[in-house]
């Protein structure tokens, strides 16, 4: 597991600041990173100095980081060479999903200024994520950031996770703008039945509000990725959900069926919520077949390839973020490993009953 936040002793400034770590410090945006001894790395930027534990600067070079003197932390906002860079907009949320991997909090720390600066320093053609909580609780700030960054960096693309319940017709202007078209909106839809969806997300009326939001996204011709986390609650309903999507959300691409992540609320209800798709893949297979007949691209996220029947492995790319994935001892020598995402770092043996390395 790769740490995204490390302890840092910051001096010479009281204000948080964003810089790119460099071996030379050639530009005003670069901070010089060097090793002082076998256990300490020093960052220099103007009058500011920071010390972090480490013996090798190489893993940090090119990273765009937020140094916070008050919290004594270095946060790796954008890691050089990684495809998995996501900004946490807020920990506030207006849902309470039974399997939430990021349990909501009532407090909000506004980091939009830091995220904007980091985005402007991002590598060419990068894809940057925004997640929460629920990012669109602050949609005005989010839209404004995306518009400004797009004006300066039209090469960048974005992915925003959202429950889509806060979009209105007034948002169509931005959603259909050149900045809005750089965004893929990742939207969770858990069931074709309103009561079941609302039960899973812990909010009455969520299904209805979601459909209204999807209608706005459709009118704006927005790029929508549907996401369905697989649990014992909705697995039997998956084929019906596929039919629902083909009829009412055919503009979505792709539809991602996602295996459960054992963290957050799901860790306490794992035995109750985890659906072992390695033992019973039938509802997943039926759902994929239905969606494919309507030419809706369908993918399996977070599914180790050896748990998927051979005919469906083509739909299971490596999707677990590089900072939180791992491979098991049984994976050694498996011919599928190069194209497999492996397991979440917090995976335990209380999961798949069938692991069949190739």
Protein Blocks (a to p, Z undefined) as FASTA:
>chain_A
ZZfbdcdddehiabdcdddddfklmafkbccdddfbfmbccddehjbccddedfbfklmg
opacdddfklopacdfbaghiabdcddfbfcdcbdcfklcbdcdfbdcdfklmmmmmmmm
pcehiacdddedjfklmmmmmmmmmmmmmmmmmmbccddddehlmgcfklmmmmmmmklm
mpccddddfbfbfklmmmmnopghklmmmmmmmmmmmmnopacdddddddfklmmmmmmm
mmmmmmmmmmgccddddddddehjllmmmmmmmccfklmmmlmmmmmmmmmmnopacdde
hiafklpcfklmmmmccfbdfklgccdfklgopaklmmpgbjafkbcfklcfbdcdZZ
